[in-house]
Amino acid sequence: MSAVIDFQLNDQAAIEIERVFALQQQYKIELRESTLQQRLAKLQRLKAAVEANQQKIIEAAYADFKKPEVEVLVGEILPVVGAVNFAMKNLKKWIKPRKVKKPVNMLGIDTILFPEPKGSSLIIAPWNYPVFLTFVPLVSAIAAGCTAMLKPSEMTPHLSQVLQDIVEETFEEKEIALFQGDASVSEKLLEQPFDHIFYTGNPEIGKVVMAAAAKHLTSVTL
């Protein structure tokens, strides 16, 4: 089961974050060798779970901030389904080694790019499009063969719970886990030496994310 965390960080929550991170650090080594078919199956499971929980997502979005059903469908659910479809269509090409042009001083040498997973990833999503901005980056992480720890906004508790239910029902925590909570939970997550961090939000928090990532030379998508 993925961790369920109260809105403020406490000692038990901090221990749980460190435990799951350590678990994913171990599993990412095995995950690097995941096959095309294994990754496609995971993407399909995510898509099926989102579609199966469509009504719950709609109701949760209305409960959190009165978001209309049409906007939820067009702005939250369809982008996730579309991202999965796009990844499944192109994944075979993405993971295939490919030859690249080489400079004159490397004539006679084969130059080949081998796509490799980054490893462990952290995805921090905002309140306005929580399903879209949590699960679309997750699609990329799954396709790339990475583990992921997800942190949705505390401002959308109903949607965050639906997202957590989907994650728990679909994946093992050693691969994908979701943590709820306020900024203190995000800060604890940012203390971990992830291999990549994906953040959507305002520039001020973006600076905090980048500063935390710099301590571990972690790459970021802001």
NORWOVEN-V397009 format. One line per field, one symbol per residue. phi: phi as a letter, one per 30 degrees, with the letter a starting at -180 (. if undefined). A space follows every 10 residues. Layout:
phi=???
//
This chain:
phi=.ddcbddcdb eddddddddd dddddddddd decddedddd ddddddeddd ddcedddddd ddddahdded ddddcbdddd ddddeddddc deddcdebdb dbdedceicd cbccdbddkc bbcccdddbd dedcdddded ddddicdbcc bddddbddde dddddddddc bdddcbbbbc kddddedddd dddddabcbb lddddedddd dddddchddb bc
//
